[in-house]
């Protein structure tokens, strides 16, 4: 049994004791450590979902995403320069911006891949600085790269990631995720034999396999054909019928407006323009993008 695993168990035990999941004087034999890891992770996961003492506010009261005074620079080059953002639960915000405007950096900050230089991020009421691991469990991420294992099948890839989330009924969840992205018939194909567009769809399926409350997607239309783009609406629906909160970056104004409840333009490191989609035609928003983008 590795030192890293033992340390991981000890951290879980201390955390579980703090939360009252196990009594402080409990004696756990080493042979029970794997069971401890699974039990504590599942209990903590359930508490994150229910808001039992781990979030700032109840999920009904808190916005799905709140960003306050966010700043991020790389060396001397500022990228995000005091950005504020609030997004209600179940809403889709599509962000447009020129190349280098900070769209990908913003998403990597929201996914906890990057650490901000200043400011705070809250996802479903949880602070990024206090609960980054909890945030990662309730978000789904679609990045530029598919991040798939090329020597495994579609089904094996999603099964692997599902097990990392500790999911129950994993076979059914994998089948549901693949069906939502239209790849049920290809589940036994090796990933390396599939086109980039199909691999992108698998990556989207992976992002929703754990039924996340929040979906963060960086130019998801890249490599997708028109049929796949048309069917993307299914991925915004959660298993219980609620709509996922989503932040999406794109250069495709037509598809972005299809996905959006709200649209925004990111320029000079801040949200320089934001509006409800219903207030705009595609031509009006195209003109707005040209006005506000750093081009």
N, C-alpha and C positions, 0 to 999 in steps of 0.2 A: 504494500500500500504506500503510494508516494507521499512525500512530505507536503506537496502541494495539495493533494486531496485531503489529507488530515487537517491542514490549515483551513481549507474550504469548509470542512465540516465544523471546525471550531468556530469559525465566523458565523455560520448558520445557527449554531447552538446559542451563541451569545445573543444574536439578533432575535431568535425565537424566544429566549428567556425574557428579553426586554419587552417583547410584545405580549408575553403571557401565554404563549402557545405551549410551552413546557415549564414545569416548576424549576426554580433556580437550583434545587438540590438534586435534580435528576441525575442518575448514573447511567450512562449510555455505553455499552460494551462496543469495542471496535468492530465486531462482526455485524453490528446493526447500523454502521455508518451509512452504507448505501441507502438503506430504508429511511434513515434520518434525512438525508439529502432530498429524496423524493417527497417525503411527507412535509418537511418544512417549506420547500419550494412551492408545493401545491397550496398549502395553507396561506402562505404569504401572497401568492398569486390571487387567491380568492379574496383576500382582504384588500388588495389593490383594486380589484374590480368593484368591491362593495363600498370602498371608501372608509374602512374601519380604522380610523385613527392614523392613516398614513398620508392623507391628502390635506391640503390647506383648507379646502371647502368641500362641501358635498358636490358630487358630479352634477347634480341638478342645478346648483348655483354657479359653479365655476364655468368660465368659457372653456372650450375644448383646447384652445391654444392662446397663450398670452405671452407676448414678448415685450420687455420693458428695458429701454435704454441700451439696446444691444450694440456692441462694438467688436469688430474683429479686424486685425491687421496682420499682414505677413511681412515681417521686417518693417521697413518704413512705409510700406504701401497700405493705406487703409482700404478695406473692402466694404465692411459694414460700419456705418458711422453714426450710430445713435438711433437705431431702428426701433419703432414701437408698432405692435400689431396685436389685435384681438380678433379671434374668430369663434363664433358661436358653434355649439355642438350641432352636427349634422349638416354643416354648410361646406360648400366647395369653393375655395379661393384659387383662382388661376393667376399666376404671376408671370408677367412678360418683362423682358429687358434685353438690352443688347448683349453681345458677347463680352464677358468680363465685367458685367454689371453687379455680380455677386449672388446670382440666383442659386448656383450650386453650393456656394459657401453658406448661404442662409439655410438651405436644406440640411447640410452636414452639421450645422449648429443645432438645428431642431432634432436631428437624429442622435445627438450626443457624440458624433464622430469628432467634431471639433469642440474645443473649449473656448468660450467667449473671453475676450480680454476684459470686458465690462458688461454689466447688465445681467438680467435673469430671464429664464425661459420657464414657463409652466405649461405642462401638458396634462390635460384632464385634472387640473388642480395640483399636480405634483411638481415640485421644484426640480429643475435639471441639476442644480448643484447638490441637492440632498438625495435625490432618488433617480440617478441616471439609469440604473439597472431596471427599476420598475417601469420607467418610461419606455425602455427598449422592448419590454414585454407587451406593451399595448399599442405599439405602432407597427405599421407595415411600410417597407421602404422599397422603392423601385429606383435604382441608380442607372447611370449610363452603362456601366458594365453589368452583365447578367450575373456574375458571381456564381456560376453553376459548375458542378463537377462533370467534366466532359466524358469521363469513362463510365458514368452511371446513367441509368434510364431516367426518363421524366419522373416516373413514379418513385424511383429510388431517391432522387434528389429531394422531392417534396417530403418523402417519408423521413429522410435524414433530418431535415430542418424542423419537421413536426415533432420529432423526438427531442430535439434541442429545446423546444418549448414545453415539453412534458405533456403533450396532448393526449387525451383519451380518444378512443374510437378513431384511430389515426388513419386506417384504411378508408373509412367513409369520408373523412375530411380531405384526404388526398384526392379521392375521386370527385368530390364536390368542387374543389379548387380547380382541378383540370377541366371539368365540365364548364365552369364559369368562363374559362379562357378558350374554350372550344378545342381542347386537346385530349379529350377522353380517349379517342381512338389511337392516339400516339403514345400512350403512357408507357409502353414497353420498348419504345425506341431509345437508342443511346443518344444522349444529348449531342455528341460530336457529329452525328450524322444529320443534324437538323440545321436549317438556315438560321441566320441571325434573328430574323423576325420571329420565327417560332421559338427560339431560345428566349427572346424578350417576353413572349407570352408566358413561358414557363416561369420566368422571374416574377411576373405579375402574379401568377398563381401562388408562388412561394410567399409573396408579400401578404397574401390574404388568408393563408392556410390556418392561421391561429385566430381568425376572425377579429382583427384589430379594430379598435375604436377610431383610430386615426391613420390615414394613409398619406404618405409623403412620396411624391413621384417627380423625378427629374427628367423632363422631356420624354415621357413614356411613349409618345407616338413614333419615336425614332425606330425605323426598321419595320414598322407594322403596316400591313396592307389595309385597304379600305374596309374589308370585312371585319378584320380584327378591331379596327378603330370603332366601327359601328357597334360592336358587341361589348365594348368596354363599360357600358352603363351598368352591367350586372355586378361589377366588382365593387361598386359603391354601396351595395346593399348588404347589411349585416345579417347574420343567421336569425336574429330575433325580429327582423323586419325594420329595424331602425336604419337610418342612413349614416354611413361613415362620414366623419369630418375629413376633409382632404385639402391638402395644399399641393398644387401642381405647377411646375414651371414648363413653359413651352414657347416656341416661336410661331406656332401654327395658330393664327388668330381664329380661323374658322372652327377648328376642333376645340380650341380653348374655350370659346364662347359656348359650344355645345356642352362641355363638362361643367361650366362655372355657374355658381350662384352669384359670385362676386368676381370682379377682375381688378388687377392692380398692376402698376408699372413700377419696377425697381430701377432706380437710377441714382448715381452718386451715393450709394450706400444706404439709401432710405426708400421707403414707399412714397413716391412722389405723386402718385395718382391712385385713387381707388373708387369704385362705383359698383352698384348693383348691375348685373347683366341686363336686366329688363329695361334699364334706362337708355340702352345703347343699341344702335344698329352696327353691323360689321364695318361698314364704311366709316361711321363716326369714330369707332374705336380704333380703326387703322390710323386715322388722322391724329387721334390722341396719342397713340404709341409713337408716331413719328415726331410729335411735338415734345414728348417727355423723355424719350430714350436718349442715352448718351451716344448719339451718332452724328 
